[in-house]
Each structure stands twice: as C-alpha cells, then as structure tokens.
C-alpha cells in the first residue's frame, strides 16, 4: 500500500539527511493543511522539494570530490560513489538517501499536493 502524503512528509521530517529548508517547508505544509494558507504552503513545499532533491549525477560528482571525502570520509565517499554509479546504471535519476527518497515519492504526488 502506498504511503500517504502525510506519511511521506513525516519520513522527510525524520530523515537526518534532510536540510533545514525542506524540513521547514514540510512542517509549514502540515501546519497549513485545511487552512487558508494551504495552497501557498503547498506551492512552497513543492518548490523546496524540487530544489533539494539530489540528482544522481550531482551525487556522483559530490561523492567523487575532495569535499565529498571530507563530508563522508574517504571510505564513505568511495562507497557512496560506487553505490551512486550502480544506481545510475540501473536508471535511477536521484540519490536514494532517506531525504531524497521521500522527496522523490512526494514529487510523484505533486499534483495531489498542489490540489
């Protein structure tokens, strides 16, 4: 059974890899549900989801960089790079960390969010 938008938003809020901005947009969206500002909050939420999801090529580039090694550690960056390359070869468009996975699932329901 597919998760609801509310459940996916909860997943995003709980994801350690989610940035502050997307968490704020997610919480604002939840807080506005059923209220006058819901449409504006939904539009802002979708815009933030689109801005924050990491394309697979961006992940490959970052994981293969010096900054990626600093953030993930040398071995971590190497493992993430290999994983990202495997995902790209399998046709993935985005990173599959918990935050990006939630963003992708939410963007698949973009029309429902923007209702």
N, C-alpha and C positions, 0 to 999 in steps of 0.2 A: 504494500500500500504506500502510495506516495505521501511524503510529508507535506504538511500544510505550510503556507507562507509564515505563519506564526512560529511553527516548529523550526523551520529553516532559519528564521531570524534569531531564534533562541540559540541555535547551533552557531550562528555567526557571532553573536554576543559572547558566547563561551569560548570561541576559538582564540588561543593565545597568539596566533599569527595575524589576527585582525588588527588593523590600525585604529587609532583613536577616532579618526574622522568617520569611518564606516560604522563604528560602534555607536557614535553619537547619532548618525543618520538613522540607524536601525532603531535605536531607542526612541528617537523623535517620531518615527513612523508608528511604532507601537503605541506611544502615548497619544497620538493624534487619531487613532482608529475610532471611527464613529463620531468624530467631532468635526467642527467647521474647517479646521486646517488640514484635514486628512489628505486632500488632493495635492496640496503644496508639499506636504511631508513625503508623500509617495513619490512625487516627481524628484525631490531632492535625494531620496533614498536610492532610486534607480540610477540617478546621475552618479552618486557616490559608488554604488556597486560597479558601474561601468568603468569608473576611474581607477578603482582599486584592485580589480581582478588582474592577476599577473599572467600575461600571455606566455605560452611555453617558451617562445624564443627569448623573451625577456628573462625568464628564469635561467635558461641555458647560459645566456650572456652573463648574468649576475653570478651564478654559481661558478662559472669559469674565470671570474675576475679576482684580482687581489682583494677587493672589498668583500666578495663572497667568502673568500678564505678567512678573512677577519671576522665576519659575522658568524659563519657556520663552523669555523675551524677547518684546517686543511683536509682532514679525513671526511668531515661532514660535507664540505663543499664538493669533494670528489664524488661522494655517494649521491648527493643531490643532483649533480651534473649527469651522472650515469643514469639515474632514475628519470630525469627530465628528458634526456635523449631517447630513452626507451619509450617513454610516453609519446614523444613527438613522432617517433617511427610508427607507433600504433595509431596515430591520427589524432591525438589529444591536442586541443587548442590552448588549454590553460594549465597552470600549476594545479596540483591536487592537494595542497595543504588544507587543513580544516577550513580556513577562512576562504580560500579561493573555491573550494568545493561547494561551500554554502553560497558564495556569490554566484557561481555558475548555475546552481539549482534555482536560485531566486531569479536570476535573469531569464531562465527558461520560463518563468511565470510572470515576466514583466507586464504582460497585458492585464493579468489579474491584479497585480499591484497597482497599476495605473487606472483601474476601472473607473 
